[in-house]
Amino acid sequence: MKKYRDKSPEEVIRMVTTEIISRAIKLGKKKNRTIYISKTSGGKGVDVTILNPKTAKGRENLENFFKPIKRHYTVRGLGKPEEKDAINWRKVNVPTWRRVLLLIQVGISFVLKGTPTKIRFFRWMGVHIGKNTEIMQLVWIDHFRPELVFIGDDTLIGAYSRITVHAYEGAGRFRYGLVEIGSNCTIGAGTGMGTIRIEDNVRTLPGTTLSPYLLRVKEGSVVGWNPPDVRVIEK
């Protein structure tokens, strides 16, 4: 989306979080539920109503909440699915029209070949992509919030790779965060990742799972797995 273009990762995560807080306040009031947001995966967090960006005190509290900006946040208190006053966590994220649009966009992008047209399509969805980067066929970029994905210049994302910016953890709790992939990286086919920062000149071997095992991959690293223990059985 246009409003996220040319923004830094810190600016985008702040914008997204403010939007989620605003929607959580509205839906929480409607369902008479107290919703919390925290900077870590554990802990109770902060009642979203005190972070209301529409009030002077709320904006002040929100400024303090964002000191410092974190790479990921957790929302809880939405209720279990079968509770009468439960709030669907997807509704806290974005309105229905954008959820539907994103599902359609992801479905189309999934089958597009690795051409400049595909890169333009992903940018239209909100993904931040540098120059001369290639994204191969059947790559899945999370439809939760594509604008939370940043990919540098001259990077290759191999076929069947999965880039995820959120995780639903059950009982009305979800977390979301930034995925940053640097420049001159080669992400091997079938690599899976969640919230992570991958620095420049990193290579992953095919089939590698990065998150939740790694939150940061340092520049120049090669990431893979130990080869399987293959033994020859003598007859």
Secondary structure by P-SEA (a helix, b strand, c coil): ccccccccaaaaaaaaaaaaaaaaaaaaaaacbbbbbccccccccccccccccccaaaaaaaaaaacccccccccccccccccccccccccccccaaaaaaaaaaaaaaaaccccaaaaaaaaaabbbbcccccccccccccccccccbbbbcbbbbcccbbbbccccccccccccbbbbbbccccccccccccbbbbccbbbbcccccccccccccccbbbbbccccbbbbbcc
